[in-house]
Amino acid sequence: MSDNDILDRQQVNQYLEELSQWRLVPGAIAAVFQTKTAAATIELFADIASAAELDNHHPDVDWRYNILFVTTTSHDVGSQVTTRDIALASKISERAAALGATARTDLIGVVEIAVDTADVSEISAQWAAGLGYKEKGDGSLADPNHRLPAIWFQETQTPNDNRLHLDVWRAHSESQPVLDELQQTGAKLDHESAPSFVVVTDAQNNRFCICTEKGR
């Protein structure tokens, strides 16, 4: 493979078998690293920046005291995962291990807003204009600064009256405790499409989905 080959879901998951700190999320791979001190986290941040500069491929990094949330995708091919992302993730993991950082896969998560519609083209430009978002290669909309939740359009000829729901992405390996807690709260869980996603209905019939990287 070349240095910038686009990878499908199966290929990404095969690579991530060797990178246990990372998980596939929509259009990217993500990891969370925790160190013992804020100073060590800053050092890891600097190491990640150095690796990114060497590869000329820059991840999104969110620093929260002694935790770094790291996401990498290839924007030049429509925000998809490529072999460049895998190579960068491997280097980041090496630097994290050298600093004694702990991988926190339980903290990996992404929230998307899904809009049911019978005609995506009729409304997508309006959502993009209102939010200042840009269209991705798969037709979804994303914040250019990668801070706010993405918008994707679920095309259906029979949209519900309530056309909005949240997709909450969790690593499959960490999703069961979330589902167990939801069960304890009395939420209704529809497992028909598991492990790809489980539809959650609250006590007032609002819905959201717990999504994973598996089976989709």
Residue frames as qw, qx, qy, qz and C-alpha x, y, z in Angstrom:
[[0.000, 0.885, 0.465, 0.000, 0.00, 0.00, 0.00],
 [0.337, 0.562, -0.050, 0.754, 1.03, 3.59, -0.59],
 [0.235, -0.050, -0.526, 0.816, 1.38, 6.15, 2.19],
 [0.311, 0.135, 0.206, -0.918, -2.10, 7.56, 1.64],
 [0.296, -0.176, -0.852, -0.394, -4.34, 4.62, 0.72],
 [0.565, -0.285, 0.118, -0.766, -7.90, 4.93, 2.00],
 [0.082, 0.069, -0.975, 0.194, -8.78, 2.06, 4.33],
 [0.577, -0.385, -0.459, -0.556, -12.18, 0.45, 4.71],
 [0.638, -0.587, 0.206, -0.454, -13.65, -0.48, 8.10],
 [0.991, -0.118, -0.022, 0.056, -12.28, -4.02, 8.04],
 [0.680, 0.432, -0.240, 0.542, -8.79, -2.89, 7.10],
 [0.124, -0.700, 0.296, -0.638, -8.75, -0.25, 9.84],
 [0.804, -0.474, 0.172, -0.317, -9.83, -2.76, 12.47],
 [0.951, 0.111, -0.131, 0.257, -7.14, -5.18, 11.31],
 [0.400, 0.560, -0.310, 0.656, -4.49, -2.50, 11.76],
 [0.368, -0.643, 0.246, -0.625, -5.90, -1.56, 15.16],
 [0.947, -0.255, -0.194, -0.014, -5.45, -5.12, 16.41],
 [0.733, 0.104, -0.240, 0.628, -1.79, -4.10, 16.72],
 [0.075, 0.331, -0.178, 0.924, -2.68, -0.67, 18.14],
 [0.340, -0.474, -0.806, 0.099, -4.83, -1.57, 21.12],
 [0.138, -0.390, -0.350, 0.840, -4.96, 2.03, 22.39],
 [0.187, 0.188, -0.297, -0.917, -6.89, 3.20, 19.31],
 [0.405, 0.431, 0.779, -0.207, -10.49, 2.83, 18.20],
 [0.121, 0.277, 0.586, 0.752, -12.33, 3.55, 14.97],
 [0.170, 0.589, 0.470, -0.635, -14.83, 6.42, 15.18],
 [0.555, 0.734, 0.391, -0.023, -16.75, 8.00, 12.27],
 [0.502, 0.839, -0.039, 0.208, -14.18, 9.03, 9.67],
 [0.062, 0.781, -0.516, 0.347, -11.19, 8.81, 12.02],
 [0.765, -0.176, -0.567, 0.248, -9.29, 6.83, 14.61],
 [0.274, -0.796, 0.142, -0.521, -9.06, 8.05, 18.20],
 [0.688, -0.111, -0.590, 0.407, -7.16, 7.44, 21.40],
 [0.358, -0.864, 0.039, -0.352, -7.06, 8.92, 24.90],
 [0.692, 0.141, -0.500, 0.502, -3.88, 8.99, 26.99],
 [0.479, -0.851, -0.048, -0.212, -3.58, 9.85, 30.68],
 [0.542, 0.373, -0.511, 0.552, -0.35, 10.71, 32.47],
 [0.530, -0.449, -0.578, 0.428, 0.41, 11.21, 36.14],
 [0.207, -0.593, -0.175, 0.758, 0.95, 14.96, 35.90],
 [0.413, 0.868, 0.188, -0.203, 0.00, 17.88, 33.70],
 [0.076, -0.775, 0.517, 0.355, 3.70, 18.42, 32.98],
 [0.425, -0.120, 0.861, 0.253, 4.01, 14.91, 31.57],
 [0.504, 0.635, 0.582, -0.067, 0.91, 15.49, 29.46],
 [0.212, 0.917, -0.134, -0.312, 2.46, 18.64, 28.01],
 [0.249, -0.529, 0.741, 0.332, 5.60, 16.64, 27.21],
 [0.497, 0.242, 0.823, 0.131, 3.50, 14.03, 25.40],
 [0.390, 0.842, 0.292, -0.230, 1.67, 16.79, 23.56],
 [0.035, 0.825, -0.429, -0.367, 5.03, 18.16, 22.38],
 [0.375, -0.231, 0.859, 0.260, 6.13, 14.69, 21.27],
 [0.512, 0.541, 0.667, -0.028, 2.92, 14.27, 19.27],
 [0.275, 0.914, 0.003, -0.298, 3.49, 17.65, 17.63],
 [0.168, -0.636, 0.661, 0.361, 7.03, 16.62, 16.73],
 [0.459, 0.091, 0.866, 0.176, 5.85, 13.37, 15.15],
 [0.440, 0.748, 0.468, -0.167, 3.13, 15.24, 13.26],
 [0.133, 0.880, -0.259, -0.376, 5.63, 17.72, 11.86],
 [0.293, -0.394, 0.806, 0.330, 7.95, 14.94, 10.71],
 [0.385, 0.302, 0.859, 0.149, 5.08, 13.20, 8.92],
 [0.152, 0.043, -0.240, -0.958, 3.45, 16.45, 7.76],
 [0.469, -0.381, -0.701, -0.380, 0.21, 14.95, 9.03],
 [0.045, -0.253, 0.476, -0.841, -1.46, 16.63, 11.98],
 [0.299, -0.434, -0.850, 0.021, -3.98, 15.10, 14.40],
 [0.344, -0.692, -0.087, -0.629, -6.57, 16.91, 16.48],
 [0.514, -0.073, -0.685, 0.511, -5.43, 17.01, 20.12],
 [0.407, -0.739, -0.153, -0.515, -7.53, 18.17, 23.06],
 [0.408, 0.184, -0.662, 0.602, -5.57, 18.73, 26.31],
 [0.577, -0.659, -0.170, -0.452, -7.45, 18.42, 29.61],
 [0.535, -0.735, 0.382, -0.168, -5.03, 18.67, 32.59],
 [0.332, -0.466, 0.810, 0.125, -3.38, 15.21, 32.57],
 [0.648, 0.318, 0.692, -0.001, -5.39, 13.71, 29.69],
 [0.113, 0.409, -0.469, -0.775, -4.99, 14.06, 25.93],
 [0.700, 0.443, 0.514, -0.222, -7.79, 13.23, 23.50],
 [0.106, -0.459, 0.615, 0.633, -6.23, 12.47, 20.11],
 [0.717, 0.496, 0.456, -0.178, -8.00, 11.99, 16.76],
 [0.137, -0.458, 0.572, 0.667, -6.43, 11.55, 13.35],
 [0.664, 0.548, 0.503, -0.072, -8.00, 11.51, 9.90],
 [0.418, -0.046, 0.459, 0.782, -6.88, 12.39, 6.37],
 [0.257, 0.685, 0.301, -0.611, -8.69, 15.60, 5.43],
 [0.117, 0.501, -0.513, -0.687, -7.18, 15.69, 1.94],
 [0.179, -0.044, -0.904, -0.386, -9.20, 12.61, 0.93],
 [0.505, -0.412, -0.397, -0.646, -12.49, 13.67, 2.45],
 [0.435, -0.465, 0.520, -0.569, -11.84, 12.97, 6.14],
 [0.965, -0.009, -0.201, -0.170, -11.26, 9.24, 5.82],
 [0.665, -0.590, 0.446, 0.106, -8.77, 6.93, 7.51],
 [0.707, 0.621, -0.338, 0.007, -5.63, 6.18, 5.51],
 [0.884, -0.029, -0.269, 0.381, -2.34, 4.40, 6.06],
 [0.238, 0.534, -0.264, 0.767, -0.88, 7.78, 7.03],
 [0.558, -0.592, 0.103, -0.573, -3.20, 7.83, 10.05],
 [0.963, -0.221, -0.146, 0.037, -2.15, 4.32, 11.05],
 [0.689, 0.289, -0.271, 0.607, 1.54, 5.25, 10.80],
 [0.053, -0.586, 0.230, -0.775, 1.03, 8.40, 12.88],
 [0.774, -0.496, -0.024, -0.394, -1.03, 6.53, 15.48],
 [0.927, -0.044, -0.252, 0.275, 1.78, 4.00, 15.85],
 [0.433, 0.388, -0.292, 0.759, 4.33, 6.74, 16.50],
 [0.372, -0.588, 0.115, -0.709, 2.03, 8.46, 19.01],
 [0.907, -0.362, -0.143, -0.163, 1.52, 5.19, 20.88],
 [0.790, 0.135, -0.311, 0.511, 5.29, 4.67, 21.06],
 [0.143, 0.474, -0.259, 0.830, 5.79, 8.12, 22.55],
 [0.636, -0.527, -0.009, -0.564, 2.94, 7.62, 25.01],
 [0.944, -0.205, -0.241, 0.093, 4.43, 4.31, 26.16],
 [0.601, 0.298, -0.322, 0.668, 7.87, 5.89, 26.58],
 [0.110, -0.462, 0.248, -0.844, 6.35, 8.48, 28.93],
 [0.064, -0.116, -0.902, 0.411, 4.40, 5.88, 30.89],
 [0.451, 0.021, -0.005, -0.892, 1.01, 7.21, 29.75],
 [0.347, 0.180, 0.894, -0.217, -2.06, 5.04, 30.29],
 [0.178, -0.158, -0.638, -0.732, -4.48, 4.43, 27.43],
 [0.317, 0.246, 0.605, -0.688, -8.06, 5.29, 28.44],
 [0.080, -0.158, -0.790, -0.587, -10.20, 3.57, 25.81],
 [0.080, -0.589, -0.772, 0.225, -13.19, 4.02, 28.13],
 [0.009, -0.671, -0.166, 0.723, -13.04, 7.76, 27.40],
 [0.088, -0.069, 0.631, 0.768, -13.11, 7.45, 23.61],
 [0.259, 0.604, 0.724, -0.207, -16.43, 8.80, 22.34],
 [0.041, 0.011, 0.370, 0.928, -17.99, 10.88, 19.59],
 [0.311, 0.554, 0.623, -0.455, -21.45, 12.46, 19.38],
 [0.059, 0.093, 0.576, 0.810, -23.16, 13.03, 16.02],
 [0.436, 0.370, 0.375, -0.729, -26.54, 14.62, 15.31],
 [0.193, 0.157, 0.872, 0.422, -28.67, 12.60, 12.86],
 [0.397, 0.345, 0.093, -0.845, -31.44, 14.20, 10.80],
 [0.467, 0.309, 0.824, 0.084, -34.11, 12.02, 9.17],
 [0.295, 0.571, -0.118, -0.757, -35.06, 13.30, 5.73],
 [0.771, 0.413, 0.485, -0.009, -36.62, 12.11, 2.49],
 [0.584, 0.736, 0.077, 0.335, -34.41, 14.51, 0.49],
 [0.659, -0.420, -0.056, 0.621, -30.89, 15.28, 1.73],
 [0.399, 0.241, 0.260, 0.846, -30.17, 17.82, -1.03],
 [0.149, -0.778, -0.417, -0.445, -33.17, 19.92, 0.00],
 [0.511, -0.850, -0.096, -0.092, -31.84, 20.71, 3.47],
 [0.835, -0.176, -0.078, 0.515, -28.10, 19.98, 3.71],
 [0.381, 0.446, 0.023, 0.809, -26.98, 23.40, 2.41],
 [0.354, -0.767, -0.118, -0.521, -29.24, 25.13, 4.93],
 [0.826, -0.541, -0.075, 0.135, -27.74, 23.21, 7.84],
 [0.733, 0.094, -0.001, 0.674, -24.22, 23.91, 6.53],
 [0.135, 0.631, 0.077, 0.760, -24.93, 27.64, 6.22],
 [0.538, -0.753, -0.131, -0.355, -26.53, 27.90, 9.63],
 [0.840, -0.507, 0.047, 0.188, -23.71, 26.11, 11.43],
 [0.101, 0.869, -0.464, -0.138, -20.80, 27.25, 9.28],
 [0.762, -0.211, 0.607, 0.083, -20.04, 23.57, 8.56],
 [0.276, 0.530, -0.633, -0.493, -18.40, 22.00, 5.51],
 [0.940, 0.123, -0.008, -0.319, -19.56, 18.92, 3.61],
 [0.446, -0.466, 0.753, 0.128, -17.45, 15.77, 4.00],
 [0.173, 0.276, -0.812, -0.484, -16.86, 13.12, 1.38],
 [0.020, -0.244, -0.969, 0.029, -19.68, 10.94, 2.71],
 [0.181, -0.581, -0.517, -0.603, -22.26, 13.75, 2.52],
 [0.489, -0.688, -0.459, 0.277, -22.24, 14.52, 6.24],
 [0.106, 0.880, -0.049, 0.460, -21.38, 17.97, 7.60],
 [0.751, -0.290, -0.320, 0.500, -18.49, 18.78, 9.91],
 [0.233, -0.954, 0.014, 0.188, -17.22, 21.73, 11.92],
 [0.620, 0.689, -0.261, 0.269, -14.11, 22.99, 10.05],
 [0.047, -0.688, 0.575, -0.440, -12.36, 23.31, 13.42],
 [0.641, -0.011, -0.767, 0.028, -13.38, 19.79, 14.51],
 [0.050, -0.169, 0.615, -0.768, -14.86, 20.97, 17.81],
 [0.579, 0.065, 0.285, -0.761, -18.63, 20.61, 17.48],
 [0.632, 0.110, 0.761, -0.095, -20.74, 17.51, 16.74],
 [0.003, -0.094, 0.714, 0.694, -20.99, 16.39, 13.12],
 [0.629, 0.315, 0.260, -0.661, -24.33, 16.34, 11.30],
 [0.053, -0.099, 0.891, 0.439, -25.36, 13.41, 9.12],
 [0.594, 0.155, -0.048, -0.788, -28.53, 12.86, 7.14],
 [0.341, 0.031, 0.937, -0.063, -30.39, 9.56, 7.44],
 [0.372, 0.138, -0.432, -0.810, -32.29, 9.28, 4.18],
 [0.172, 0.244, 0.938, -0.175, -35.68, 7.64, 4.57],
 [0.169, -0.330, -0.565, -0.737, -38.99, 7.89, 2.72],
 [0.534, -0.648, -0.492, -0.229, -40.88, 7.75, 6.04],
 [0.268, 0.304, -0.480, 0.778, -39.16, 10.20, 8.41],
 [0.331, -0.548, -0.704, 0.309, -40.60, 10.41, 11.91],
 [0.088, -0.938, -0.240, -0.236, -42.21, 13.61, 13.18],
 [0.460, -0.826, 0.282, 0.165, -39.26, 13.91, 15.56],
 [0.809, 0.564, -0.120, 0.111, -36.52, 13.89, 12.95],
 [0.173, 0.747, -0.543, 0.342, -33.49, 14.53, 15.16],
 [0.898, -0.438, -0.032, 0.010, -31.60, 12.05, 17.28],
 [0.123, -0.815, 0.566, 0.006, -28.09, 11.74, 18.69],
 [0.930, 0.167, -0.308, 0.110, -25.63, 9.02, 17.74],
 [0.426, -0.794, 0.420, -0.108, -23.30, 8.42, 20.68],
 [0.794, 0.402, -0.448, 0.082, -20.20, 6.56, 19.52],
 [0.565, -0.651, 0.488, -0.136, -18.39, 4.38, 22.06],
 [0.210, 0.431, -0.870, -0.116, -15.72, 1.75, 21.53],
 [0.792, -0.143, -0.475, -0.355, -17.43, -1.66, 21.34],
 [0.596, 0.015, -0.689, 0.413, -15.14, -2.93, 24.09],
 [0.088, -0.043, -0.493, 0.865, -16.43, -0.18, 26.39],
 [0.378, -0.228, -0.329, -0.835, -20.09, -0.05, 25.33],
 [0.535, -0.333, -0.772, -0.081, -21.61, -2.78, 27.52],
 [0.268, -0.319, -0.574, 0.705, -21.28, -0.87, 30.83],
 [0.188, 0.075, -0.078, -0.976, -23.12, 2.04, 29.16],
 [0.528, -0.181, -0.618, -0.554, -25.92, -0.26, 28.01],
 [0.472, -0.301, -0.779, 0.284, -26.10, -1.88, 31.45],
 [0.089, -0.243, -0.382, 0.887, -26.48, 1.50, 33.12],
 [0.357, -0.016, -0.315, -0.879, -29.17, 2.51, 30.62],
 [0.529, -0.252, -0.780, -0.219, -31.03, -0.71, 31.39],
 [0.347, -0.309, -0.677, 0.571, -30.91, 0.11, 35.09],
 [0.086, 0.159, 0.126, -0.975, -32.45, 3.53, 34.48],
 [0.483, 0.459, 0.648, -0.370, -35.47, 1.92, 32.82],
 [0.309, 0.558, -0.376, -0.673, -34.65, 2.99, 29.25],
 [0.890, 0.288, 0.320, -0.153, -35.92, 0.74, 26.47],
 [0.175, -0.575, 0.668, 0.439, -33.15, -0.86, 24.41],
 [0.858, 0.448, 0.098, -0.230, -33.62, -2.21, 20.88],
 [0.471, -0.522, 0.640, 0.312, -30.70, -4.56, 20.06],
 [0.820, 0.475, 0.309, -0.086, -31.90, -5.49, 16.56],
 [0.580, 0.778, -0.170, 0.173, -28.95, -3.76, 14.86],
 [0.485, -0.742, 0.462, 0.028, -26.32, -4.60, 17.51],
 [0.550, -0.524, -0.190, 0.622, -23.36, -4.52, 17.67],
 [0.331, 0.442, 0.258, 0.793, -23.45, -1.72, 15.10],
 [0.146, -0.298, 0.193, -0.923, -25.91, 0.29, 17.18],
 [0.175, -0.437, -0.849, 0.240, -28.55, -0.06, 19.89],
 [0.154, -0.556, -0.275, -0.769, -31.59, 2.23, 19.79],
 [0.221, -0.238, -0.683, 0.654, -32.36, 3.75, 23.19],
 [0.234, -0.616, -0.426, -0.620, -35.82, 5.13, 23.99],
 [0.070, 0.117, -0.587, 0.798, -36.26, 7.19, 27.14],
 [0.076, 0.405, 0.814, -0.409, -39.35, 7.44, 29.34],
 [0.312, 0.653, 0.206, -0.659, -40.77, 10.23, 27.13],
 [0.782, 0.460, 0.411, 0.090, -40.10, 8.41, 23.84],
 [0.196, 0.889, -0.372, -0.180, -37.05, 10.45, 22.86],
 [0.978, 0.087, 0.102, 0.161, -34.44, 8.34, 21.11],
 [0.087, 0.829, -0.537, -0.131, -30.68, 8.17, 20.70],
 [0.955, 0.204, -0.213, 0.018, -28.34, 5.43, 19.54],
 [0.526, -0.661, 0.510, 0.159, -25.31, 3.88, 21.19],
 [0.785, 0.589, -0.178, -0.070, -23.07, 3.17, 18.18],
 [0.660, -0.516, 0.470, 0.280, -19.84, 1.16, 17.90],
 [0.157, 0.626, -0.598, -0.475, -17.23, 0.47, 15.25],
 [0.310, -0.075, 0.945, 0.070, -18.46, -3.12, 14.84],
 [0.353, 0.373, 0.858, 0.004, -20.69, -4.62, 12.19],
 [0.326, 0.828, 0.304, -0.340, -21.40, -1.64, 9.96]]
